[in-house]
Amino acid sequence: MTSIAVPTGRDRIGGYLTGLAFNGAVGLMRLLGIGLSSGIGGHLAGAIGPLLPVSRVARGNLTLAFPDMDRQQQKRIVRGAWNNLGRVIGEFSHLRKMECTPAGPGWEISGREHIDAAQKNGLPPLFFSAHLGNWEMILPIAGALGLPVGGVYRASSNPVIERLIQRLRSEAGSGTRMFPKGARGARDIIGHLSAGGTLGLLVDQKMNDGIAVPFFGQTAWTAPALAQLATRFERNIVPIHVVRIGKARFRLVCEPALDFTTTGERTADQLSIMKAVNAHLEGWIRAEPQQWLWFHRRWPKTVVSSTVHREMAA
């Protein structure tokens, strides 16, 4: 018989206090303004993050992706990735105030015409992106452009924090929707797409029950949902990503729709599409390695470990 851990009163109180602290931090960042919040978040994360154990994961990933990179360059990229993550956190409470502007804090867009060109049967394309730059800006920008885009999220285990996060996202992404991971979210996504909506997916993280797709020359378990939905609903797929180009300033880069044809062989079609997707991700990361979230175990542990051991023995 498997025992189930039941939260104690102390656990619930601790979770509630953690939620209150998070809520207070969000309020403080709003008072500081976006520029200061972004800068403080980046400075603190860039100073403390490289000392944390999870940075070993980042260095292992870098060794696998860039086997010729020296240690000093690795350290610079890890510090830069922490700085970027800290800025994302600092900017989160300001998403609703971020607008399309010619300069300064805000965003601009490149390649908007590719979204219009990718319409198929009067329906918008699907989108994919990565944890690059400030990925939280994707839905707010989509909302500003009037696109009926939905995103997928993993709910926080803390209900106070979860409610606040979803409220901030809802305020920022007018006209967009968020679907929780799981069976209920999947059903809602099907209904959303059937009604003419579209979806933006971050596809750069490991999915243990996904399909094996090359990524930086190594096998990476990859979620096939994007390919499955594109073929089922006959939608084009547009690659998009957010690049940090200044202090709290971003550019949403839209690229031409993926060029793919389906054969009717489901497994082969999914693999073909996701190979093209991973190739795009790889190109974006190579161009801006300090803006990607290297702290996730993207490849199987055995692959990363063997690569690191080979480097140490060389």
Backbone hydrogen bonds in HBPLUS format (Angstrom, degrees):
<---DONOR---> <-ACCEPTOR-->    atom                        ^
c    i                          cat <-CA-CA->   ^        H-A-AA   ^      H-
h    n   atom  resd res      DA  || num        DHA   H-A  angle D-A-AA Bond
n    s   type  num  typ     dist DA aas  dist angle  dist       angle   num
A0012-ARG N   A0008-THR O   2.98 MM   4  6.34 161.4  2.01 155.1 159.5     1
A0013-ILE N   A0009-GLY O   2.94 MM   4  6.16 159.1  1.98 149.3 155.1     2
A0014-GLY N   A0010-ARG O   2.85 MM   4  6.01 159.6  1.89 147.4 153.6     3
A0015-GLY N   A0011-ASP O   2.84 MM   4  6.07 158.2  1.88 150.4 156.3     4
A0016-TYR N   A0012-ARG O   2.90 MM   4  6.10 153.7  1.97 144.0 151.4     5
A0017-LEU N   A0013-ILE O   2.88 MM   4  6.13 160.5  1.92 152.5 157.5     6
A0018-THR N   A0014-GLY O   2.92 MM   4  6.12 153.4  1.99 145.5 153.2     7
A0019-GLY N   A0015-GLY O   2.93 MM   4  6.15 154.4  1.99 143.8 150.8     8
A0020-LEU N   A0016-TYR O   2.91 MM   4  6.24 152.7  1.98 147.1 154.7     9
A0021-ALA N   A0017-LEU O   2.91 MM   4  6.16 155.7  1.97 146.8 153.2    10
A0022-PHE N   A0018-THR O   2.94 MM   4  6.22 158.0  1.99 149.3 155.2    11
A0023-ASN N   A0019-GLY O   2.89 MM   4  6.11 158.0  1.94 147.7 154.1    12
A0024-GLY N   A0020-LEU O   2.83 MM   4  6.09 155.3  1.89 148.3 155.0    13
A0025-ALA N   A0021-ALA O   2.89 MM   4  6.17 151.5  1.97 146.7 154.5    14
A0026-VAL N   A0022-PHE O   2.98 MM   4  6.28 154.2  2.05 149.5 156.0    15
A0027-GLY N   A0023-ASN O   3.03 MM   4  6.33 158.3  2.08 147.3 153.1    16
A0028-LEU N   A0024-GLY O   2.90 MM   4  6.17 153.5  1.97 147.6 155.0    17
A0029-MET N   A0025-ALA O   2.96 MM   4  6.20 159.7  2.00 148.9 153.7    18
A0030-ARG N   A0026-VAL O   3.05 MM   4  6.32 149.9  2.14 146.5 154.6    19
A0031-LEU N   A0027-GLY O   3.14 MM   4  6.45 149.1  2.24 142.3 150.3    20
A0031-LEU N   A0028-LEU O   3.06 MM   3  5.10 117.6  2.47  94.8 110.1    21
A0032-LEU N   A0028-LEU O   3.00 MM   4  6.33 146.7  2.11 147.3 157.0    22
A0033-GLY N   A0029-MET O   3.22 MM   4  6.39 138.3  2.40 142.9 151.6    23
A0037-SER N   A0033-GLY O   2.96 MM   4  6.00 163.2  1.99 155.1 160.7    24
A0038-SER N   A0034-ILE O   2.89 MM   4  5.86 163.5  1.92 147.6 152.2    25
A0039-GLY N   A0035-GLY O   3.03 MM   4  6.15 160.4  2.07 142.4 148.3    26
A0040-ILE N   A0036-LEU O   2.85 MM   4  5.98 169.1  1.86 156.4 159.0    27
A0041-GLY N   A0037-SER O   2.95 MM   4  5.98 164.8  1.97 146.6 151.6    28
A0042-GLY N   A0038-SER O   2.95 MM   4  6.06 160.2  1.99 147.2 152.9    29
A0043-HIS N   A0039-GLY O   2.91 MM   4  6.06 159.7  1.95 148.1 153.9    30
A0044-LEU N   A0040-ILE O   2.95 MM   4  6.09 175.5  1.95 158.6 159.6    31
A0045-ALA N   A0041-GLY O   3.06 MM   4  6.07 167.1  2.08 147.2 151.3    32
A0046-GLY N   A0042-GLY O   2.88 MM   4  5.80 154.8  1.94 141.9 149.9    33
A0047-ALA N   A0043-HIS O   3.04 MM   4  6.15 137.3  2.23 141.3 151.6    34
A0047-ALA N   A0044-LEU O   3.22 MM   3  5.24 130.1  2.49  94.4 107.2    35
A0048-ILE N   A0044-LEU O   2.92 MM   4  6.06 165.7  1.94 157.2 160.9    36
A0049-GLY N   A0045-ALA O   2.79 MM   4  5.08 145.4  1.90 131.6 143.3    37
A0051-LEU N   A0048-ILE O   2.99 MM   3  5.67 152.6  2.07 122.6 130.9    38
A0052-LEU N   A0049-GLY O   2.92 MM   3  5.38 161.3  1.95 120.7 126.8    39
A0055-SER N   A0052-LEU O   3.02 MM   3  5.78 160.0  2.06 122.2 128.2    40
A0056-ARG N   A0053-PRO O   2.94 MM   3  5.73 161.6  1.97 122.8 128.1    41
A0057-VAL N   A0054-VAL O   3.01 MM   3  5.32 132.3  2.24 103.6 115.5    42
A0058-ALA N   A0054-VAL O   3.40 MM   4  6.90 152.5  2.48 142.2 148.8    43
A0059-ARG N   A0055-SER O   2.97 MM   4  6.27 158.5  2.01 147.0 152.1    44
A0060-GLY N   A0056-ARG O   2.93 MM   4  6.11 154.2  2.00 144.0 151.1    45
A0061-ASN N   A0057-VAL O   2.90 MM   4  6.18 157.2  1.95 151.5 157.8    46
A0062-LEU N   A0058-ALA O   2.91 MM   4  6.16 156.2  1.97 149.5 156.2    47
A0063-THR N   A0059-ARG O   2.95 MM   4  6.14 153.5  2.02 144.3 151.2    48
A0064-LEU N   A0060-GLY O   3.11 MM   4  6.36 150.7  2.19 143.6 150.9    49
A0065-ALA N   A0061-ASN O   2.87 MM   4  6.11 164.5  1.89 153.8 158.1    50
A0066-PHE N   A0062-LEU O   2.74 MM   4  5.59 162.3  1.77 149.4 154.9    51
A0069-MET N   A0066-PHE O   3.00 MM   3  5.51 169.0  2.01 124.9 127.7    52
A0074-GLN N   A0070-ASP O   3.04 MM   4  6.36 154.6  2.11 149.2 157.2    53
A0075-LYS N   A0071-ARG O   2.90 MM   4  6.20 158.3  1.95 152.1 157.3    54
A0076-ARG N   A0072-GLN O   3.03 MM   4  6.33 154.4  2.09 145.8 152.4    55
A0077-ILE N   A0073-GLN O   3.00 MM   4  6.27 157.0  2.06 149.8 155.5    56
A0078-VAL N   A0074-GLN O   2.89 MM   4  6.14 164.5  1.91 157.9 162.2    57
A0079-ARG N   A0075-LYS O   2.92 MM   4  6.06 164.4  1.95 149.1 153.6    58
A0080-GLY N   A0076-ARG O   2.87 MM   4  6.02 153.4  1.94 140.6 148.9    59
A0081-ALA N   A0077-ILE O   2.75 MM   4  5.98 150.7  1.84 149.3 157.3    60
A0082-TRP N   A0078-VAL O   2.99 MM   4  6.25 154.1  2.06 147.6 154.1    61
A0083-ASN N   A0079-ARG O   2.91 MM   4  6.15 157.4  1.96 146.4 153.2    62
A0084-ASN N   A0080-GLY O   2.90 MM   4  6.13 156.9  1.95 146.3 152.2    63
A0085-LEU N   A0081-ALA O   2.97 MM   4  6.18 159.6  2.01 144.8 150.2    64
A0086-GLY N   A0082-TRP O   2.85 MM   4  6.07 163.4  1.87 156.0 160.3    65
A0087-ARG N   A0083-ASN O   3.01 MM   4  6.25 149.8  2.10 144.4 152.6    66
A0088-VAL N   A0084-ASN O   2.93 MM   4  6.25 153.7  2.00 149.4 156.8    67
A0089-ILE N   A0085-LEU O   3.04 MM   4  6.36 159.5  2.09 152.4 156.8    68
A0090-GLY N   A0086-GLY O   2.92 MM   4  6.15 158.6  1.97 144.3 150.9    69
A0091-GLU N   A0087-ARG O   2.81 MM   4  5.94 142.5  1.95 148.7 158.3    70
A0092-PHE N   A0088-VAL O   3.11 MM   4  6.07 120.9  2.47 137.9 151.4    71
A0092-PHE N   A0089-ILE O   3.27 MM   3  5.23 147.4  2.38  98.6 107.8    72
A0094-HIS N   A0091-GLU O   2.93 MM   3  5.39 155.4  1.99 116.4 124.6    73
A0095-LEU N   A0092-PHE O   3.39 MM   3  5.60 172.3  2.40 113.5 113.7    74
A0097-LYS N   A0094-HIS O   2.93 MM   3  5.52 149.0  2.03 118.6 127.7    75
A0098-MET N   A0095-LEU O   3.09 MM   3  5.33 156.6  2.15 108.7 116.0    76
A0107-TRP N   A0099-GLU O   2.99 MM   8  6.13 154.6  2.06 139.6 143.5    77
A0101-THR N   A0107-TRP O   3.18 MM   6  6.03 142.3  2.32 143.1 153.7    78
A0106-GLY N   A0248-ALA O   3.05 MM 142  6.59 151.8  2.13 147.2 151.0    79
A0250-PHE N   A0106-GLY O   2.99 MM 144  6.46 152.4  2.07 150.1 159.0    80
A0108-GLU N   A0250-PHE O   2.97 MM 142  6.45 139.9  2.14 144.8 157.0    81
A0252-LEU N   A0108-GLU O   2.93 MM 144  6.36 163.7  1.95 156.9 157.0    82
A0110-SER N   A0252-LEU O   2.86 MM 142  6.14 164.7  1.88 164.5 162.7    83
A0254-CYS N   A0110-SER O   2.78 MM 144  6.01 168.4  1.79 165.2 169.3    84
A0114-HIS N   A0111-GLY O   2.95 MM   3  5.64 154.7  2.02 120.3 126.9    85
A0115-ILE N   A0112-ARG O   3.04 MM   3  5.64 142.8  2.18 115.1 124.2    86
A0117-ALA N   A0113-GLU O   2.96 MM   4  6.17 157.9  2.01 148.0 154.8    87
A0118-ALA N   A0114-HIS O   3.13 MM   4  6.09 129.0  2.40 131.2 141.9    88
A0118-ALA N   A0115-ILE O   3.23 MM   3  5.27 137.5  2.42  95.5 107.0    89
A0119-GLN N   A0116-ASP O   3.31 MM   3  5.69 168.2  2.32 111.6 113.9    90
A0120-LYS N   A0123-LEU O   2.96 MM   3  5.24 160.5  2.00 147.4 151.1    91
A0123-LEU N   A0120-LYS O   2.96 MM   3  5.24 157.3  2.01 109.4 116.8    92
A0126-LEU N   A0236-ASN O   2.85 MM 110  6.18 164.9  1.87 161.2 157.3    93
A0238-VAL N   A0126-LEU O   2.82 MM 112  6.21 166.0  1.84 157.2 159.4    94
A0127-PHE N   A0199-LEU O   2.93 MM  72  6.20 160.7  1.97 164.1 164.7    95
A0201-LEU N   A0127-PHE O   3.02 MM  74  6.35 159.4  2.07 137.4 139.9    96
A0128-PHE N   A0238-VAL O   3.29 MM 110  6.66 148.3  2.40 146.1 148.4    97
A0240-ILE N   A0128-PHE O   3.03 MM 112  6.13 167.2  2.04 176.8 173.4    98
A0129-SER N   A0201-LEU O   2.83 MM  72  6.16 150.0  1.92 154.2 156.1    99
A0203-VAL N   A0129-SER O   3.12 MM  74  6.37 155.8  2.18 161.2 155.1   100
A0132-LEU N   A0130-ALA O   2.76 MM   2  5.30 132.2  1.99 107.5  91.9   101
A0293-LEU N   A0131-HIS O   3.24 MM 162  5.84 133.2  2.47 156.8 168.0   102
A0133-GLY N   A0291-GLN O   3.05 MM 158  5.10 141.9  2.20 124.7 136.3   103
A0137-MET N   A0134-ASN O   3.07 MM   3  5.84 166.9  2.08 120.7 124.8   104
A0138-ILE N   A0135-TRP O   3.18 MM   3  5.70 167.7  2.20 115.6 119.3   105
A0141-ILE N   A0137-MET O   3.03 MM   4  6.13 160.5  2.07 153.4 158.8   106
A0142-ALA N   A0138-ILE O   2.92 MM   4  6.15 158.8  1.97 149.7 156.4   107
A0143-GLY N   A0139-LEU O   2.81 MM   4  6.03 157.6  1.86 155.3 161.0   108
A0144-ALA N   A0140-PRO O   2.99 MM   4  6.23 153.0  2.06 142.9 150.0   109
A0145-LEU N   A0141-ILE O   2.95 MM   4  6.23 139.8  2.12 145.2 156.5   110
A0145-LEU N   A0142-ALA O   3.17 MM   3  5.06 125.3  2.48  91.4 105.5   111
A0147-LEU N   A0142-ALA O   2.99 MM   5  5.33 163.7  2.02 157.6 153.2   112
A0146-GLY N   A0143-GLY O   3.07 MM   3  5.08 154.6  2.13 100.5 108.3   113
A0149-VAL N   A0147-LEU O   2.83 MM   2  5.50 138.3  2.00 104.6  92.5   114
A0198-THR N   A0148-PRO O   2.99 MM  50  5.99 165.3  2.01 152.1 149.0   115
A0177-ARG N   A0149-VAL O   3.14 MM  28  6.60 149.5  2.23 136.3 144.7   116
A0150-GLY N   A0198-THR O   2.96 MM  48  6.25 134.5  2.17 126.7 138.5   117
A0200-GLY N   A0150-GLY O   2.88 MM  50  6.15 160.4  1.92 173.5 173.7   118
A0151-GLY N   A0177-ARG O   2.78 MM  26  6.29 147.6  1.89 146.6 155.7   119
A0179-PHE N   A0151-GLY O   2.67 MM  28  6.01 159.7  1.71 155.3 162.2   120
A0153-TYR N   A0179-PHE O   2.96 MM  26  6.23 151.4  2.04 147.4 152.5   121
A0181-LYS N   A0153-TYR O   2.93 MM  28  5.94 139.0  2.11 164.5 161.9   122
A0162-GLU N   A0158-ASN O   2.86 MM   4  6.03 161.6  1.90 157.1 163.5   123
A0163-ARG N   A0159-PRO O   3.00 MM   4  6.08 163.4  2.03 143.2 146.5   124
A0164-LEU N   A0160-VAL O   3.23 MM   4  6.45 158.7  2.28 143.8 149.4   125
A0165-ILE N   A0161-ILE O   2.89 MM   4  6.10 166.3  1.91 158.8 162.3   126
A0166-GLN N   A0162-GLU O   3.02 MM   4  6.19 171.7  2.03 155.4 157.5   127
A0167-ARG N   A0163-ARG O   2.95 MM   4  6.05 145.5  2.08 139.4 149.4   128
A0168-LEU N   A0164-LEU O   2.94 MM   4  6.18 161.9  1.97 153.2 157.2   129
A0169-ARG N   A0165-ILE O   2.98 MM   4  6.26 159.2  2.03 150.0 156.1   130
A0170-SER N   A0166-GLN O   2.87 MM   4  5.94 155.5  1.93 140.9 148.1   131
A0171-GLU N   A0167-ARG O   2.91 MM   4  6.10 157.6  1.96 150.5 156.0   132
A0172-ALA N   A0168-LEU O   3.09 MM   4  6.23 151.2  2.17 141.8 149.3   133
A0173-GLY N   A0169-ARG O   2.89 MM   4  5.96 159.1  1.93 154.4 159.4   134
A0176-THR N   A0173-GLY O   2.97 MM   3  5.37 162.1  2.01 137.0 136.7   135
A0186-ALA N   A0182-GLY O   2.94 MM   4  6.17 153.0  2.02 150.1 158.4   136
A0187-ARG N   A0183-ALA O   3.04 MM   4  6.32 155.7  2.10 149.7 155.0   137
A0188-ASP N   A0184-ARG O   3.04 MM   4  6.32 157.9  2.09 149.8 156.0   138
A0189-ILE N   A0185-GLY O   2.89 MM   4  6.12 147.9  1.99 146.6 155.6   139
A0190-ILE N   A0186-ALA O   3.09 MM   4  6.35 159.7  2.13 148.2 152.5   140
A0191-GLY N   A0187-ARG O   3.12 MM   4  6.42 159.5  2.16 147.0 152.2   141
A0192-HIS N   A0188-ASP O   2.86 MM   4  6.06 152.9  1.94 144.7 152.8   142
A0193-LEU N   A0189-ILE O   2.89 MM   4  6.15 163.6  1.92 158.6 161.2   143
A0194-SER N   A0190-ILE O   2.91 MM   4  6.01 155.7  1.97 145.8 153.4   144
A0195-ALA N   A0191-GLY O   3.05 MM   4  6.17 135.0  2.26 138.5 149.1   145
A0197-GLY N   A0192-HIS O   2.91 MM   5  5.28 149.1  2.00 158.3 150.4   146
A0196-GLY N   A0193-LEU O   3.04 MM   3  5.18 163.1  2.07 109.0 112.7   147
A0207-MET N   A0221-TRP O   3.17 MM  14  5.52 159.9  2.21 121.0 126.6   148
A0210-GLY N   A0207-MET O   2.89 MM   3  5.09 153.0  1.96 124.0 121.5   149
A0211-ILE N   A0222-THR O   2.83 MM  11  5.23 161.6  1.86 147.0 143.4   150
A0222-THR N   A0211-ILE O   2.81 MM  11  5.23 168.7  1.82 145.5 148.7   151
A0213-VAL N   A0220-ALA O   3.05 MM   7  5.39 167.5  2.07 138.2 142.1   152
A0220-ALA N   A0213-VAL O   2.93 MM   7  5.39 146.9  2.04 133.3 143.3   153
A0215-PHE N   A0218-GLN O   2.77 MM   3  5.33 145.2  1.89 144.1 155.5   154
A0218-GLN N   A0215-PHE O   3.17 MM   3  5.33 164.2  2.19 107.5 112.4   155
A0228-GLN N   A0224-PRO O   2.99 MM   4  6.22 162.0  2.02 157.2 163.1   156
A0229-LEU N   A0225-ALA O   2.86 MM   4  6.04 164.5  1.88 158.8 161.4   157
A0230-ALA N   A0226-LEU O   2.97 MM   4  6.10 159.1  2.02 148.3 154.7   158
A0231-THR N   A0227-ALA O   3.09 MM   4  6.21 160.1  2.13 149.2 153.2   159
A0232-ARG N   A0228-GLN O   2.99 MM   4  6.07 157.0  2.04 143.7 151.0   160
A0233-PHE N   A0229-LEU O   2.91 MM   4  5.86 166.9  1.92 150.3 153.6   161
A0234-GLU N   A0230-ALA O   2.95 MM   4  5.43 107.6  2.49 126.0 139.2   162
A0235-ARG N   A0230-ALA O   3.02 MM   5  4.85 152.8  2.09 131.7 140.3   163
A0258-LEU N   A0237-ILE O   2.82 MM  21  5.68 155.7  1.88 162.9 170.0   164
A0255-GLU N   A0239-PRO O   3.01 MM  16  5.48 159.5  2.05 169.6 170.1   165
A0241-HIS N   A0253-VAL O   3.08 MM  12  5.42 145.6  2.20 138.1 148.7   166
A0253-VAL N   A0241-HIS O   2.86 MM  12  5.42 176.3  1.87 162.2 160.9   167
A0243-VAL N   A0251-ARG O   2.95 MM   8  5.29 163.5  1.97 146.2 150.2   168
A0251-ARG N   A0243-VAL O   2.93 MM   8  5.29 151.2  2.01 146.8 156.1   169
A0245-ILE N   A0249-ARG O   2.98 MM   4  5.74 155.8  2.04 137.1 144.2   170
A0249-ARG N   A0246-GLY O   3.36 MM   3  4.80 163.3  2.39 104.9 100.3   171
A0269-ASP N   A0265-GLU O   2.89 MM   4  5.99 162.2  1.92 163.7 169.8   172
A0270-GLN N   A0266-ARG O   2.95 MM   4  6.12 163.8  1.98 154.8 158.7   173
A0271-LEU N   A0267-THR O   3.06 MM   4  6.25 162.1  2.10 148.5 153.4   174
A0272-SER N   A0268-ALA O   2.96 MM   4  6.11 160.7  1.99 148.6 153.9   175
A0273-ILE N   A0269-ASP O   3.04 MM   4  6.23 166.3  2.06 152.7 155.6   176
A0274-MET N   A0270-GLN O   2.96 MM   4  6.10 168.8  1.98 152.4 156.0   177
A0275-LYS N   A0271-LEU O   2.91 MM   4  5.99 141.3  2.07 144.8 154.6   178
A0276-ALA N   A0272-SER O   3.29 MM   4  6.57 156.3  2.35 143.2 148.1   179
A0277-VAL N   A0273-ILE O   2.99 MM   4  6.33 151.1  2.08 145.8 154.8   180
A0278-ASN N   A0274-MET O   2.93 MM   4  6.06 169.2  1.94 146.0 148.1   181
A0279-ALA N   A0275-LYS O   3.01 MM   4  6.18 147.5  2.12 142.3 151.4   182
A0280-HIS N   A0276-ALA O   3.17 MM   4  6.47 149.1  2.27 142.6 149.5   183
A0280-HIS N   A0277-VAL O   3.06 MM   3  5.26 121.0  2.42 100.5 114.6   184
A0281-LEU N   A0277-VAL O   3.06 MM   4  6.45 161.9  2.10 153.5 158.3   185
A0282-GLU N   A0278-ASN O   2.91 MM   4  6.07 161.6  1.95 148.4 153.3   186
A0283-GLY N   A0279-ALA O   3.11 MM   4  6.34 154.1  2.18 142.4 148.7   187
A0284-TRP N   A0280-HIS O   3.03 MM   4  6.37 159.7  2.07 156.9 161.8   188
A0285-ILE N   A0281-LEU O   2.96 MM   4  6.20 165.2  1.98 157.6 161.4   189
A0286-ARG N   A0282-GLU O   2.95 MM   4  6.10 159.0  1.99 149.6 155.3   190
A0287-ALA N   A0283-GLY O   3.15 MM   4  6.30 148.4  2.25 140.9 148.9   191
A0288-GLU N   A0284-TRP O   3.04 MM   4  6.32 147.4  2.15 147.0 155.7   192
A0291-GLN N   A0288-GLU O   3.02 MM   3  5.58 162.5  2.06 119.1 124.7   193
A0292-TRP N   A0289-PRO O   3.43 MM   3  5.64 171.7  2.44 108.6 110.4   194
A0298-ARG N   A0296-HIS O   2.84 MM   2  5.61 119.7  2.21 115.3  98.1   195
A0303-VAL N   A0300-PRO O   3.01 MM   3  5.42 126.7  2.31 108.2 121.3   196
A0304-VAL N   A0300-PRO O   3.23 MM   4  6.63 162.1  2.26 157.8 162.0   197
A0305-SER N   A0301-LYS O   2.83 MM   4  5.96 169.5  1.84 158.5 162.0   198
A0306-SER N   A0302-THR O   3.05 MM   4  6.06 162.8  2.08 141.1 145.7   199
A0307-THR N   A0303-VAL O   3.16 MM   4  6.31 152.8  2.24 142.2 149.5   200
A0308-VAL N   A0304-VAL O   2.98 MM   4  6.24 163.3  2.01 155.9 160.0   201
A0309-HIS N   A0305-SER O   2.92 MM   4  6.11 160.7  1.96 151.6 157.2   202
A0310-ARG N   A0306-SER O   3.02 MM   4  6.15 154.6  2.09 141.8 148.2   203
A0311-GLU N   A0307-THR O   3.06 MM   4  6.34 154.2  2.13 146.3 153.3   204
A0312-MET N   A0308-VAL O   2.98 MM   4  6.26 158.0  2.02 151.1 156.7   205
A0313-ALA N   A0309-HIS O   2.97 MM   4  6.16 148.8  2.07 146.4 154.6   206
A0314-ALA N   A0310-ARG O   3.07 MM   4  6.17 129.5  2.33 138.7 150.9   207
A0314-ALA N   A0311-GLU O   3.24 MM   3  5.21 136.8  2.43  94.3 105.9   208
